[in-house]
């Protein structure tokens, strides 16, 4: 079952409320681990079944949602193609891809890269060596910022006001016995991450999973994060820091340096166009 999805409300005359509700249906389906029926979708977003039925019918007719013979709904490949098209145009993914692959090969472990998207992290690239979590992740997957090493790595390096605004908007849910569950505890964790330069997820997302992450900074602002994910039976936190952190930092810095050069090249190109 998908987690609760909040429908965005806006009193502006230019805001289309019905579109917001329709997108909420898609968000529910994107988080679900299996096809959902109308009752399940309606309960998750707080709408009545008739309204949800109309949205689902429209999405099916447009080709973005598939309706199974037993009246359950799931995202169709057409919807997935939109996500991959957007991700493929992200500079960060194109720049980082070969270095993430090399890092995974060098360490022999799973390597991921994500960006911050609201209160979640969005996976933009990953190289998997073995399954660790019960429900495997994929490019385009989203996870809460407060229980992931990459989320903590990025949130810790946000400007103070942005960081505090993010903390105040979070809703904490216990995913394991080690999940951070309060604003104060998360604030303290981010202070620690910022002081030492890396973040650790010690079974806070999934039992049996540890990961270590560092941010990719552009002018001091986190544009992404890279992590190494391992099974707890093979690494203690100390071993993770000792064996994986140096290569992880090197990879993140390489990607950051290339992004900076990319910006400089774009600026020179624009100036040349203006001069012409």
N, C-alpha and C positions, 0 to 999 in steps of 0.2 A: 504493500500500500504506500502511496506517495505521502510525503509530509505535507502539512497544511500550507496552502498558498494564499497569500494576501492579495486581494484585488486592489490595484492602485486607484485611488480616488482623486479627483481634481475638479474644483469648482469652475475652472476657466471655461468660457464659452467655446474655445477652440479645442478642448479636450473631448474625445469621443469615448464616452463611458462604455458603450457596448463593445467597442473594439478592445478596451482594456479587459473586459470580462471574457471575451473570446480568446484573448491571448493567455488568460489565466488557465483556461481549459488546456491549451497546448502545454503550458508549464507543468500542469499536473501530470499529463501523459509523459512528458519528458523525464519526470522523476520516478515514474512507476516501474517496478521490476517485472510487471506482467500486464496484459491487457486489462482494462477496467470497465465496469458497467456504469450506467448512468447514475445509479445511486451512489456509488463510490466516488465518482467525479464530483457530483453535487455536494456530498458531505465534506469533501476536502476543501472546496472553495466557498461553501456557504450559499449556494444558489439553489433554486428549486429545480426539479428534474425536467420540467417542461422547457425552461430556459436553456438548460444544459443540453437537452435533446436538440434544440434548434441550432445551437452552436456546433454540436458534433455533426449534425446533418450537413451544415454548410462546409465545415472542414473536409468532410468526406467527399462532397461534390467537387470541391476545389482540388482534391487529390493529396491533401496534407495529412489526412488521418485515414486509417483503414478500419473498417467495421467487420468484425468476425461473424461467422454464421450464428454464433450464440449471443450476439448483440453486445459484444465487448469492443472497446476501442483502444487503438495504439497508433503511434506515429507511423506515417508511411515514408518510404524512401525519399519521396519528393521533399519532405520537410528536412530530412537529414542532409540532403544536398545543399540546402541553403546554409546550414551551419558550417559544413565543410568549405563552402565557397568563401564564407566570411573569414574563417580561420586561415585559409590558404593565402589570403591577402594581408595577413598581419605580418609586418616587418619582423617582429620579434621571433616568430616561428621560423621564418625563412632564414634568418640570421643564425638562430640557435641550433637548428636541426643537426648539422654535422658534428657539432661539439657535444651535444647531448648523446649522440650515438657513440662517439668516441669515449665519453666518460663511462657509459654503460659497459662498453667493451673492456675498458681498462679495469674497472672495479668488479665486473661480473655481476652487477646488481641492477635492479630496476631504477630507472632515472625518469623524472617527470619535470615538466615546466608548466606553470599556470600563471594567469593574470588575475588581478583583483576585479571583481564585477559586483558592485554593490556590497552585500553582506556575505557573498560567496567567493570562492575561487573557481575559475574556469580553466579546465585542462586544455592546453593548446598543443602539447606534444608529449609523447612518452615512449620509452623503450623498455619493454617488459622481459625479464629473464625467467620469472616463475610467478605463478599466482600466489598471492599472500592473503588477500581479502576474500571473504565468502562470495561477495558480488563484485566481479571484476569491473574496473573503471575503464573508460574509453575517452578518446579525444572528444571534447565537448561536454564531458561530465562536469557536474557542479557539486561542491561540498562546502559546508559552513566554514567560515574563516577561523572560528575560535577553536576548532578541534583538529586543525591541520598544520603541519610544520610550514608549508608554503604560505598559508593564510597568516600565520603569526609573523613570519619573516617579512611579509609585505606590510602588514598593519603596523608593525613596530617602527617602520621607517617613514610612515606618513607624517606630514606636518602635524604639529600638536593638535590644532583645532580639528583637522580631518580625522585624526586618530580618535579623539575624544567623541566626536559626533558618531563615528562608527560604533564605538563601544556602547554608547547610550541607546543605539537602535537595535542592538543584538537581543535575540531571545535564545536563551541557553537550554539545551535538552541533553539529557544524559544518554550518550551513545554507548559508553562503557562505564566501568566503575572508576575510571581515571579522567573522565571528561571534565574540563573546567566548566563551572556552573554559575559563576557570578561575575558581575562587571568588575568588582574590586580584584578578584583573583586573576582575571584576564588582563587587567591594567598592570598588575604587578608582573605578570608573565611577559608582557610586551616590553616593560622597562628592562627586564633581564635580557631579553632577546636583543634589544637595542644596544645594551652595554657590551655584550659579548660578540655580537655580529652574526649570530646564527640562531636558528630555532630548532627545537626537537619536539617530535610528537611521540610520546611514550605510551602507546596503547590507548590514546585518548579518542581515536576514531574507530579503531577495530582491535579487538584482543588478538595478540599475536603479531601486530604490526608496529614497527618503529621506523621513524624517518628523521632525516636531518635536512634542513633547508637554509639557503642564503638568498638574499634579494639580489635582483639585477637592477642596479641603480643607474638612472640617467639624470645627471645634474643633481644628484642627491635624492631623487624621487624614485620610489619603487615602481618599475614598469612591468616587472614579472618576478618570479622566484623559481629556483631550480632546487630539486631535492633528490636524495637517494633513499629509497624505501627498501627495508630488509625485514626478514622474519626475526622475531625476538629470540628464537631458539639458537640463532647463529651469532647475534650481536648483543652485547650489553650497550647501554648508552655511552659508556666510556670508550668502548671499542669502536662504536660508530663515529664518535668525534675524532678519535686518533687515526682511524684507517681511511675514513671517507671525506672528512672535512677539508683537508688540504687540496685534494683534486677538485672537490666541489667548488671551493672558493675560486680556484684558478679558472674553472669553466665559466662561472658567473661573471668574473672580471673580463674574460675574453669576449663574451657576448656583449657586455656593457661597453667595452672599448670599440667594438665594431659598430654598435648602434650610434655611438658618438661620432664616429667617422662618417657614418651614413648621413647623419644630420648635416655635417659640415659640407659634404658633397652636394646635398640637396640645396643648401643655401647658396653655394657658389653657382650652381646651375640656374637658380632663380635669378640671381643677380646678372648673370650673363644674358638671360632672356630679356630682362628689363633693359640692359645696355643696348641690345639690338634694336 
